[in-house]
Amino acid sequence: MIAADVRGEGPLVLFVHGFPELRQSWNRLADAVSRQGFTACAIDVRGYGDSGKPSSVADYRLPCIVDDLIAVADALSPGRPVSLVGHDWGAAITWNAIMARRDRFHSIAALSVPWLGREAAPYDEMFTQRFTRKNRFFYQAYFQMPGKAESELERDPARFLKAFYHSISGDAATGDWPLRKAADALLLEGISFPDRVPPWLEPGYFEFAARTFARTGFAGALNRYRNYGADFEWAGQFDPVIRRPTLFIGGLKDPAYQLASGDPLAAMQAHVPDLEFHMLEGCGHWTQAERADEVETLLLPWLKKVNKD
């Protein structure tokens, strides 16, 4: 079961959140989109919020989550084109969804995480080489062992969320994000704990998210990180060039963009022929929250353009 908030009427725009977010993180943007003649649907990705939380790690593979998006699209917009909007893991999910099902999804707006085509190896092999074998901490390596991260993050979800939201935002000082600790460190060692909730979050969202993750835990959310090998094999059957209208919005202070090897814009242009590309000065990882006005200003005319037919 996939929980969703649906508002408005018109062509369907499907919003997919990242980690550790919820469908309510799209409230402001979904409202703006619905007022402009679209049906805006924001989902809780499986494992989050009010959506189903299967116990098996394998149930969080990309083909399973892509099937969730197809089911929502078929329920709300059967036989009609659908636009995808994704942030963080939601961006990765929507990139893969439009690659695998270009018959069902006709355009994509991705925030934070660029599309670099097919890598040479599964991502867990790559970060093992780059970080773990050099005794350097990397958060996604830390997330691999079921139970370890859950134990730390669930001890105080509000404390974790406050630190995590701050540490990869545009507000954070250089070095707040822990990339240089020993490989066996815990995630929250060395992260800054601000005294206040980030002011760019929509009022009430932080408190709601903290209550929700205290209720649900983080196992479902973390299981998405534990399928890199299976996802890599599945994705290999598709053409990795995204041959659909694409909008990318990122932050120049976003660690997700900075971790990409080489020039992400050049790589995207090679793999995304129909690309509109924007980088926001001073913006960190939480693109639609930190720069709500700018994202809305960029997204709305793009959606109207790609849906004009």
Long-range contacts (C-beta under 8 A, 24 or more apart in sequence): 1-51, 1-52, 2-43, 2-44, 2-46, 2-51, 2-52, 2-68, 2-71, 2-72, 3-43, 3-44, 3-49, 3-50, 3-51, 4-41, 4-42, 4-43, 4-44, 4-72, 5-30, 5-41, 5-42, 6-39, 6-40, 6-41, 6-76, 7-31, 7-34, 7-39, 7-40, 8-33, 8-34, 8-35, 8-37, 8-38, 8-39, 8-40, 9-37, 9-38, 9-39, 10-37, 10-38, 10-39, 11-37, 11-38, 11-39, 11-77, 11-80, 11-81, 11-82, 11-83, 11-307, 12-38, 12-39, 12-41, 12-73, 12-76, 12-77, 12-80, 12-82, 12-83, 13-38, 13-39, 13-40, 13-41, 13-82, 13-83, 13-84, 13-85, 13-303, 14-41, 14-43, 14-69, 14-72, 14-73, 14-82, 14-83, 14-84, 14-85, 15-40, 15-41, 15-42, 15-43, 15-85, 15-86, 15-90, 16-43, 16-45, 16-69, 16-84, 16-85, 16-86, 16-87, 16-90, 16-91, 16-93, 16-94, 17-42, 17-43, 17-44, 17-45, 17-48, 17-86, 17-87, 17-88, 17-89, 17-90, 18-86, 18-87, 18-88, 18-89, 18-90, 18-91, 18-112, 18-113, 19-88, 19-89, 19-221, 19-224, 19-225, 20-160, 20-161, 20-164, 20-209, 20-213, 20-218, 20-221, 21-48, 21-87, 21-88, 21-90, 21-209, 22-48, 22-49, 22-208, 22-209, 22-212, 23-48, 23-49, 24-205, 24-208, 24-209, 25-87, 25-202, 25-205, 25-209, 25-288, 25-289, 26-85, 26-288, 27-202, 27-205, 28-202, 28-288, 28-292, 28-296, 29-85, 29-288, 29-292, 29-295, 29-296, 29-299, 32-296, 32-300, 33-299, 33-300, 33-303, 36-300, 36-303, 36-304, 38-303, 38-307, 39-76, 39-77, 41-72, 41-76, 43-68, 43-69, 43-72, 45-89, 45-90, 45-93, 45-221, 45-224, 46-220, 47-219, 47-220, 47-221, 47-223, 47-224, 48-216, 48-220, 48-221, 49-212, 49-216, 53-216, 53-219, 53-220, 54-220, 57-146, 57-223, 57-226, 57-227, 58-227, 58-230, 59-223, 60-220, 60-223, 60-224, 60-226, 60-227, 61-227, 61-230, 61-231, 61-234, 62-93, 62-96, 62-227, 62-231, 62-234, 62-235, 63-100, 63-234, 65-93, 65-224, 66-93, 66-96, 66-97, 66-100, 66-101, 69-93, 69-94, 69-97, 69-105, 70-97, 70-101, 70-104, 73-104, 73-105, 81-105, 81-106, 81-107, 81-307, 82-106, 83-107, 83-108, 83-109, 83-303, 83-306, 83-307, 84-108, 84-109, 85-109, 85-110, 85-111, 85-299, 86-110, 86-111, 86-113, 87-111, 87-112, 87-113, 87-286, 87-287, 87-288, 88-112, 88-113, 88-256, 88-285, 89-113, 89-224, 95-242, 96-231, 96-235, 98-242, 98-244, 99-235, 99-238, 99-239, 99-240, 99-242, 100-235, 100-238, 102-243, 102-244, 105-244, 106-244, 106-245, 106-306, 107-244, 107-245, 107-246, 107-247, 107-303, 107-306, 107-307, 108-242, 108-244, 108-245, 108-246, 108-247, 109-246, 109-247, 109-248, 109-249, 109-299, 109-302, 109-303, 110-246, 110-247, 110-248, 110-249, 111-248, 111-249, 111-250, 111-287, 111-288, 111-295, 112-249, 112-250, 112-251, 112-254, 112-256, 112-257, 112-285, 112-287, 113-256, 113-257, 114-248, 114-250, 114-257, 114-260, 114-264, 114-265, 114-267, 114-268, 115-242, 115-246, 115-248, 115-268, 115-271, 115-272, 116-260, 116-264, 116-267, 116-268, 116-271, 117-240, 117-241, 117-267, 117-270, 117-271, 118-235, 118-236, 118-240, 119-232, 121-232, 122-228, 122-229, 122-231, 122-232, 123-228, 123-232, 124-228, 124-229, 125-228, 131-179, 131-183, 132-183, 134-183, 135-182, 135-183, 136-179, 136-180, 136-181, 136-182, 136-183, 137-178, 137-179, 137-180, 137-181, 137-182, 137-183, 137-185, 138-179, 138-183, 139-178, 139-187, 140-225, 141-183, 142-185, 142-186, 142-187, 143-222, 143-225, 143-226, 144-225, 144-226, 146-219, 146-222, 146-223, 146-226, 149-187, 149-218, 149-222, 150-217, 150-218, 150-219, 150-222, 152-186, 152-187, 152-188, 153-187, 153-218, 154-213, 154-214, 154-217, 154-218, 157-210, 157-213, 157-214, 157-218, 158-206, 158-210, 158-214, 159-188, 159-193, 160-187, 160-188, 161-206, 161-209, 161-210, 161-213, 162-193, 162-194, 162-197, 162-198, 162-206, 163-188, 163-191, 163-192, 163-193, 163-194, 164-191, 165-197, 165-198, 165-201, 165-206, 165-286, 166-192, 166-193, 166-194, 166-198, 167-191, 167-192, 168-254, 168-255, 168-256, 168-284, 168-285, 168-286, 169-198, 169-200, 169-253, 169-284, 169-285, 169-286, 169-290, 170-251, 170-253, 170-282, 170-283, 170-284, 170-290, 171-198, 171-284, 172-253, 172-284, 177-255, 198-286, 198-289, 200-286, 200-289, 200-290, 200-292, 201-286, 201-289, 202-289, 240-271, 241-271, 241-272, 241-273, 242-271, 242-272, 242-273, 243-273, 243-274, 244-274, 245-274, 245-302, 245-305, 245-306, 246-272, 246-274, 246-275, 246-276, 247-275, 247-276, 247-278, 247-298, 247-299, 247-302, 248-272, 248-275, 248-276, 248-277, 248-278, 249-278, 249-279, 249-280, 249-287, 249-294, 249-295, 249-298, 249-299, 250-278, 250-279, 250-280, 250-283, 250-287, 251-279, 251-280, 251-282, 251-283, 251-284, 251-285, 251-287, 251-290, 251-291, 252-279, 252-280, 252-281, 252-282, 252-283, 253-282, 253-283, 253-284, 254-283, 254-284, 254-285, 254-287, 255-284, 255-285, 256-285, 276-302
